[in-house]
Amino acid sequence: ISLRCEGDESRSMWVCGEILSINPRDADAVAKLKIALRRPSDALLACQIIQDVGPAAAPAIPDLVALLPKTAGDPKIRSSAVLALSAIGPDARGALGPFIEMLMDVHERDDVRRAAAAALGAIAPESEAVRSALRSSLESPSPFLRYEAAIALDSEEQRLAPYLKEIKKRIEKIWSYPPAALTEKKEGVITVVF
């Protein structure tokens, strides 16, 4: 399959994601996503597609890691890049250092710290450095960060982790934190009935 990026870049990236879900070895599709990660206007969508593609997007790891320091002022892209690396899985171990730094940085936004906690638990739950950072987060004033850290540390229910991760991913695709609540740093509880 040959991909050409003409016209709508978002559609082109979406097609790349679809191709990778069918044929994870399509280097052309991964290359298009890697290019998109370098364009500020396309980085968020590329990260979201990589979250869906998962391990097949491993060649994009260096680009995602390079994106992390550039996104300090944009928590939505920053969180999405962290979650994209998390979706790739253990191959993204090279990002553990930046994730631990994000998790431990009390000036980092809470949603980014929560994404870092989830990623650390998904990528290297057995690492003592990861476990230590997650244990420190259990003392956070944020109940949501404490919750993410506790989930990442919980080894007794690992068989449920893929299921819970999928539910969380689906919720986050259709729901986003209300902008006014983010600005005012309000927190709350959402109940999902199914």
VENVEN-V682771 format. One record per residue. N is the residue number from 1. OMEGA is omega in whole degrees, 0 to 359 (999 if undefined). Layout:
N,OMEGA
N,OMEGA
//
This chain:
1,178
2,180
3,173
4,179
5,177
6,177
7,187
8,181
9,182
10,178
11,179
12,178
13,179
14,178
15,177
16,179
17,179
18,179
19,180
20,179
21,178
22,182
23,185
24,181
25,182
26,184
27,181
28,180
29,178
30,180
31,179
32,178
33,178
34,178
35,181
36,179
37,181
38,179
39,182
40,182
41,183
42,187
43,182
44,180
45,179
46,178
47,180
48,178
49,179
50,177
51,179
52,183
53,178
54,188
55,180
56,180
57,181
58,178
59,180
60,183
61,181
62,180
63,178
64,179
65,178
66,181
67,186
68,181
69,181
70,187
71,182
72,180
73,181
74,185
75,180
76,178
77,181
78,178
79,182
80,177
81,178
82,181
83,176
84,177
85,178
86,181
87,177
88,174
89,187
90,177
91,182
92,181
93,179
94,180
95,183
96,181
97,177
98,179
99,179
100,177
101,179
102,182
103,185
104,183
105,183
106,178
107,177
108,179
109,184
110,181
111,178
112,179
113,178
114,178
115,179
116,178
117,179
118,181
119,179
120,178
121,181
122,187
123,185
124,183
125,182
126,182
127,180
128,178
129,178
130,182
131,179
132,179
133,180
134,178
135,178
136,181
137,177
138,179
139,183
140,174
141,180
142,179
143,182
144,175
145,177
146,180
147,179
148,180
149,180
150,178
151,181
152,181
153,186
154,181
155,182
156,184
157,182
158,180
159,178
160,186
161,181
162,179
163,180
164,178
165,180
166,178
167,180
168,180
169,181
170,177
171,182
172,177
173,184
174,182
175,174
176,181
177,179
178,183
179,180
180,179
181,177
182,181
183,182
184,180
185,177
186,177
187,179
188,181
189,176
190,180
191,179
192,180
193,176
194,999
//
